[in-house]
Amino acid sequence: MSAELTLGAEEELHLIDLESGKLSARAPQLLARLPESSYSAEIQRTTVETNTAVTSTLSGLRHELVRLRSGLIDEAARFGLGVAAVGTAPHSDFADFELTATGRYRRMQEQYRLLVDEQLICGTQIHVGVSDRDLAVQIAGRVSRDLPILLALSASSPFLNGHDTGYASIRTTIWQRWPSAGATGELASAAEYDELLSDLIASGVIADAKMAYFDVRPSAHEPTLELRVCDACPVVDDAILIAGLFRASVRAAELDIEAGRPGVTLRAPLHRAAMWQAARGGLSGHLLDQTSHPKPVPAAWAVRDLVSRLRPQLEELGDYDEVRELSEMTLARGNSADRQRAAFAERGELRDVVELVVQETHGPASGTARAVSAMRSYRTRAGDEAVGPSSVPRPAYHDVIDYYRALPAAELTEREEARTGFTDDEGLTFGVNGEAQNFDVDLFPRLISAYQWAELKTGLAQRARAIEAFLQDIYGEQRVVADGILPATIARAPGWRDEATSIAPGTVRAAVMGFDLVRNEFGGWRVLEDNVRAPSGAAYAMAARRLMDATVPELPRPAGLLDPHAALATLRETLLAGAAATRHEPGSTATAALLSSGPASSAWFEHSRLAEGAGLLLVSADDLEVRPAEGSGDVPEVVEKATGTVIHALYLRLDPELVDLTDSAGRPIGQQIMQVAGQGGVFLANAPGNGIADDKAMYCNIPDLIAYYLDERPLLESVPTYRTSDPSERRTVLERVGELVTKPVDGQGGRGVLIGPSAPAAEVAERRTEIAANPEVWVAQELVALSSLPTFDGTALEPRHVDLRAFVYVRGTGPDDAVVGDLALTRVAPAGSMVVNSSQGGGAKDTWILSPDSGAHESGGHLRTGPVENVTEA
């Protein structure tokens, strides 16, 4: 064996002020108290590097890492500091950078400017003994295909500058900006490597050999091969896992070289793509497989495949059982990026994330023990909101899952039967193709944290204000067209209604808006669709709560749970505010009514329950008449025929357009009401013509409307959407119909939606033909990997895709005129589907939204830290 295969590591560790949670630039003071042989400075004064002694076993390396961490932690405590082994400190921003005062580092700052100033990053470097430099150089080129998996295991830097960057390892992106970072490509000898290095130095691009920041390189000062791609790992055993895999990969490459077998390497662009993929998604996304034409596969598959492929070398080194166990533990708890995001999602506090990474760095080498056992029979998937990696329940759902775990099967069956009985007794139905079907509510709830809800409320209110401003403008002055924001052809869009121009300027047009949101596999919220005609679902959200209270009253409820029925008062106040503004007088004595198409309407259950709960008259065409104006200065009125009650606000929940509405005698009551509204005699909530704003082609323009009307940046991101009416975008869509979601611009209820990746080839080809023939009536969206939640399939829990419909009640376009209701409807897709609409077989869940005063823990003035546990060799 030519390679010694010894082990060593260098860890870069952030210094954290325990009072503020911010980085501390006190490395010089600490280093003055620590032995130079094991601790050294880095380019930033907020970091200390540790250098282990050489060891031959994984247990020996573990002991060294814990010993050196313990020494640094003890000294840091004297200064009120903690230590965090992560790629980026969660609370860090570029302003925290302070340069270590040496001539070399000052020269680097002068030469590289921003590249140096953004180096608030920490990595773990693993050394494997290979004293033959020719062999080390040849091995370096061959192990490159394994590096993306090692990076994904280590990823610990999702946060920077106070924000989630969207990357599991933003450190990788920052590091790769160095001109000497990345792969060297295949080199045959140490002489070739040294020649490459000499050329780089001679070019003036790097100053010395220490700046050879390649992914893998022969060490500049030790007889080792050095791995440099990994983030620092707060849990020591994650670093041990990486060391074991890297050493086995080195050994496998050595054996191939000895046997004369050609290396299996990715071409440079594919290697870069694989590294980017690993940095982007970590263990929550996909990694490229190791075939000659690599395809994305779930990260867990890639990790297990690597362990299996390296099994002969791991067994030779005596590491197989330990590495296999450590790999499963890491997959079970997720990498640090996964855990950091889960901690942040609880309260939206970066201090919680800092506390987590400090505790893990200070804690036992194996990491913190699980709070609950895994759900072994549950099919885990990335993006599940309740169940984390390897089927481990997430903290917010512990009580719910514990309750159902303890519930005997017979009792669960009784609860399911009670659920069906409640649905029947309440008449909880939804019309599909003219037939009433039971509205299915699952007994496993969804939780929305106070932080998440606050973020959603702010973003949805902004979006609602911009849409309302657009509606008032497009049916008025049309400034948005005159200023070139939208084309004049907007007036020919499918949702345009000529009669809507008769409504007085300044009148609120979309008093009730609904927004469909989805979460992706990384936990980010996206707006999928805007609904401003007659969004349905509020009464169903309330019914879901009543069903849960009646069926599983003892299921533990979290503190601060909002009552969805509070939205009834918000609806009533919004309608009366619209009536008052229309009449230019106080609305306390006004009467509001809900105008329905009647019991045959698909959402009749909702119409009747909203009217009853909000104190609205429930009327249909036959119940209304228009009373002419008595004097020349008076305006006509809409009245309820049976009582003569004057109606000042009409909440339109009609199947046909208002102007097409006739009563049983054929009287054009809809046209008459429209005329009254045009004269200010009645306020129409969700007036005709609103469809122009929730036309799916208009969806692409919402960010522009937010900027134009509000002079703000969008607070909620939209799902990327293509207009097939645009020739350049149409070409892209036609090439990718099988990868995208395509839908008609005026479609509702999930009708006409084609999810390309799951559609048969014949349907994809047919949709391509339809788009090419009539591009104006279609749009396409990128497929979002919707989050999932456990859902009862009759006997057990299985993951089902979900979305969220939230409701905004609008009284104007001012900053305080859009009120997000304290309710939301979680819609659940059928098994094997991503379409959640009730008309397509979808169901629902009770949505548990937590208020800001929900009793979440406060961490106090100082971050909490735990003791360091010494690890002895096995």
Buried (B, 14 or more C-beta within 10 A) or exposed (E): EBBBBBBBBBBBBBBBBBEBBBBBBBBEBBBEBBEEEBBBBBBBBBBBBBBBBBBBBBBBBBBBBBBBBBBBBEBBBEBBBBBBBBBBBBBBBEEBBBBBEEEEBEEBBEEBEEBBBBBBBBBBBBBBBBBBBBBBBBBBBBBBBBBBBBBBBBBBBBBBBEEBBEBBBBBBBBBBEBEBBBBBBBBEEBEBBBEBBEEBBEEEBBBEBEBBBBBBBBBEEBBBBBBBBBBBBBBBBBBBBBBBBBBBBBBBBBBBBEEEEEBEBBEEEBBBBBBBBBBBBBBBBBBBBBEEEBEBBBBBEBBBBBBEBBBEBBEBBEBBEBBBEBBBBBBBBBBBBBBBBBBBBBBBBBBBBBBBBBBBBBBBBBBBEEEBEBBEEBEBBBBBBBBBBBBBBBEBBBEBBEBBEEBEEEEBEEBBEBBEEBBEEBBBBBBBEEEBBBBBBBBBBBBBBBBBBBBBBEBBBBBBBBBBBBBBBBBBEBEBBEEEBBEEEBBEBBBBBEBBEBBEEEBBBBBBBBBBBBBBBBBBBBBBBBBBBBBBBBBBBBBBBBBBEBBBEEBEBBEBBBEBBEBBEBBBBBBBBBBBBBBEEEBEEBBBBBBBBBEEBBBBBBBBBBBEBBBBBBBBBBBBBBBEBEEEEEBBBBBBEEEEBBBBBBBBBBBEBBBEBBBEEEBBBBBBBBBBBBBBBBBBBBBBBBBBBBBBBBBBBBBBBBBBBBEEEBBBEBBEBBBBBBEEBBEEBBEBBBEBBBBBBBBBBBEBBBBBEBBEEEBBEBBBEBBBEEBBBBBBBEBBBBBBBBBBEEEEBBBBBBBBBBBBBBBBBEEEBBBBBBBBBBBBBBEEBBBBBBBBBBBBBBBBBBBEEBEBEEBEEBBEBEEBEEBEEE
